[in-house]
Amino acid sequence: MSFNTFDLPPSVIQSLTDMKFHKPTPIQAKAIPFGLKGQDVMGLAQTGTGKTAAFGIPIVVRLLSQQRQNALILAPTRELATQIHTFIQNLTRQTPHISSCLLIGGVPMYHQTRALGKRPRILIATPGRLVDHMTRLPKLLENTSMLVLDEADRMLDMGFAPQLAKVRKFLPRERQTFMFSATFPKNIRQLASEYLFKPVEVKTEETFKPVQKIAQSVVETTHKEKNNRLMAELDKRQGSILIFARTKSRTDRLTRYLLDYGYKVSKIHGDCSQSQRQKAIDSFRSGKIRLLVATDIASRGIDIPNIGHVINYDLPQMPEDYVHRIGRTGRNGKEGQALCLLTPDDRQAWKTIAKLAGIHSSHASKRA
């Protein structure tokens, strides 16, 4: 199958070609046809499966024939929203009359207000910042005929339910809605019932299973020896390494600890300003720094293609986030390595993660 199968406009095909998109991923192949027909879509897919194109392509195609209608894409983090915005900008390079605008926290409101004054056709936003703008511009969403809730499970985990409820009140009742989530627990299905009308469910196979080319291993250690064990692992590995810590304070402490020992490292978490977050990501992507310590804010929405290793200094609080974390490596068919540092307190949590992700002893080696 190729994207020509969907009978897309030449301008969209040209943009996809320029982006080197030739063959749709499984989630794209399943979701795009229903999206082009105007149906609501409820997609179950993990990060890195091509969800952005699965909803982005139908949105752009349908806006070409709906001259007075707009689209809204909501994402839980600034990084994911920024990544979606970049994709939409590239997808619309051949259709300049379809402009987009990024509404995220951490940057001045007035720049975004000026951009909104140019009447963009596609808004990409985090829920909190969108509500801020809606307070000043109550008619901001009145012509929105398409809505996307990306990483819906993450938005609920991060406490965005009140903001989503406010946004919903200002949306037209007749619209097309896409909802993508890595999990479909009861609260997500309840959210879907409020936003979607007779949705088509699409999903990829083995949603929770890690990418086959990621070599997974665990190291058993103690709280006292954890930092020493981490540095031993860092010294024996080559290439860039993304390290996940549980909280913002632990991220800060671990970053300072590694800096004191001479490592080139930066950090990213929710209390960092947008400029600090972007600088850290850019430095990591360019190779200026080798290590990036992060909370789960980096487990979704950061597309850095050549991360060699992911180290779980702490296990994630939500078992589902394990697959998202290690999915930062082994991207685009490349091999990657993922390591978990396990203390005695982690044993039960690791059992839960292993069961959910379908990990057996043959898939994750254990080293003392």
PyMOL commands that set and color helices and strands:
alter all, ss='L'
color gray80, all
select helices_A, chain A and resi 3-6+10-18+26-36+51-65+78-91+109-116+127-136+152-157+161-169+186-195+226-236+248-260+274-286+296-298+321-326+344-357
alter helices_A, ss='H'
color red, helices_A
select strands_A, chain A and resi 41-44+70-74+100-103+122-125+144-149+176-181+200-203+214-220+241-244+265-268+291-294+309-312+336-342+364-367
alter strands_A, ss='S'
color yellow, strands_A
deselect
rebuild
show_as cartoon
